[in-house]
Amino acid sequence: MARVLLVCCLMALVLSGCGTMNPMQNSCMSEGFNHVYTDYTIDVTSEPPGAKVDWNGQYVGVTPLKRVLNGRRGMAAPTVVTVHAVSQGQRCETRAFPGNEPLPREMHFDLTK
């Protein structure tokens, strides 16, 4: 029994790491073997302002807006952002991101072109 307890204590010590926080890319902090992900803010703007924004098919607001992603900044899954026209004569614009690289911190859509 004492041997099992000793092995468990040693494993806990090894897996706990050094306990220091080191900044990493994409709002990620490393703490030993664990990773702590902080918020990732994306500014979505349009010309003209007031366009409806869909994020992966769900309405999230109108431009200008700040989209806050917590966790791994949405990098684990593909993302599709659609901005809808404010008035007739303007167009909708859609951008797709594959999920294997960071999303841009700023997205600007020009619906007048």
C-alpha positions as CSV (number, residue, x, y, z in Angstrom):
1,M,0.0,0.0,0.0
2,A,2.8,2.4,0.9
3,R,4.5,1.7,-2.5
4,V,1.3,2.6,-4.4
5,L,1.0,5.8,-2.4
6,L,4.6,6.7,-3.1
7,V,4.2,6.0,-6.9
8,C,1.0,8.2,-6.9
9,C,2.8,11.1,-5.1
10,L,5.8,10.9,-7.6
11,M,3.4,10.9,-10.6
12,A,1.6,13.9,-9.2
13,L,4.9,15.7,-8.7
14,V,6.1,14.9,-12.2
15,L,2.8,15.9,-13.9
16,S,2.5,19.2,-12.0
17,G,5.3,20.8,-13.9
18,C,7.1,23.9,-12.7
19,G,4.0,25.9,-12.1
20,T,5.2,29.1,-13.9
21,M,3.1,30.9,-16.5
22,N,4.7,31.5,-19.9
23,P,3.0,33.5,-22.6
24,M,2.5,31.7,-25.9
25,Q,1.0,32.7,-29.3
26,N,-2.8,33.0,-29.8
27,S,-3.7,34.0,-26.3
28,C,-2.5,30.8,-24.7
29,M,-0.6,30.4,-21.5
30,S,1.5,27.4,-20.6
31,E,1.5,26.2,-17.0
32,G,3.6,23.0,-16.7
33,F,1.8,20.5,-18.9
34,N,-1.5,22.4,-18.9
35,H,-2.6,25.1,-21.2
36,V,-4.8,28.0,-20.1
37,Y,-6.6,29.8,-22.9
38,T,-7.6,33.4,-22.5
39,D,-10.2,35.5,-24.4
40,Y,-9.5,36.3,-28.1
41,T,-11.3,39.5,-29.3
42,I,-12.1,40.1,-33.0
43,D,-13.4,43.5,-34.2
44,V,-15.9,43.1,-37.1
45,T,-16.6,46.3,-39.0
46,S,-18.4,47.1,-42.3
47,E,-18.9,49.9,-44.7
48,P,-21.6,51.0,-44.3
49,P,-22.0,50.1,-40.6
50,G,-25.1,48.4,-39.3
51,A,-24.8,45.2,-41.3
52,K,-26.1,42.0,-39.7
53,V,-23.4,39.4,-38.9
54,D,-23.8,35.6,-38.9
55,W,-21.1,33.5,-37.3
56,N,-21.2,29.9,-38.4
57,G,-24.9,30.4,-39.4
58,Q,-26.0,32.1,-36.1
59,Y,-26.8,35.8,-35.8
60,V,-24.4,37.5,-33.4
61,G,-25.2,41.2,-33.9
62,V,-24.6,44.2,-36.2
63,T,-21.4,46.0,-37.2
64,P,-19.4,47.4,-35.6
65,L,-19.1,44.5,-33.1
66,K,-16.6,42.9,-30.9
67,R,-16.7,39.1,-31.0
68,V,-15.1,37.5,-28.0
69,L,-14.0,33.9,-28.3
70,N,-12.8,32.2,-25.1
71,G,-10.9,29.1,-25.2
72,R,-8.7,28.3,-28.2
73,R,-9.9,31.3,-30.3
74,G,-12.1,29.0,-32.4
75,M,-9.0,27.4,-34.0
76,A,-10.4,23.9,-33.4
77,A,-13.1,24.2,-36.0
78,P,-13.7,26.0,-39.3
79,T,-15.4,29.3,-39.1
80,V,-17.7,31.0,-41.6
81,V,-18.5,34.7,-41.2
82,T,-21.3,36.3,-43.3
83,V,-22.1,40.0,-43.3
84,H,-25.5,40.9,-44.8
85,A,-26.3,44.0,-46.9
86,V,-27.7,47.0,-45.1
87,S,-29.8,48.3,-48.1
88,Q,-30.7,47.4,-51.6
89,G,-27.9,47.7,-54.1
90,Q,-25.3,46.4,-51.7
91,R,-24.0,42.8,-51.5
92,C,-23.5,40.3,-48.8
93,E,-20.0,39.0,-48.1
94,T,-18.9,35.7,-46.7
95,R,-15.4,34.7,-45.5
96,A,-14.4,31.2,-44.5
97,F,-11.5,30.3,-42.3
98,P,-10.3,26.7,-42.2
99,G,-9.6,26.4,-38.5
100,N,-5.9,25.5,-38.8
101,E,-4.6,29.1,-38.3
102,P,-5.5,32.0,-36.0
103,L,-8.5,34.1,-37.0
104,P,-7.6,37.7,-37.8
105,R,-8.1,40.2,-34.9
106,E,-9.9,42.6,-37.3
107,M,-12.4,41.8,-40.1
108,H,-13.6,44.6,-42.3
109,F,-16.3,44.1,-44.9
110,D,-16.9,46.6,-47.7
111,L,-20.5,46.0,-48.9
112,T,-20.4,49.0,-51.3
113,K,-18.1,47.5,-54.0
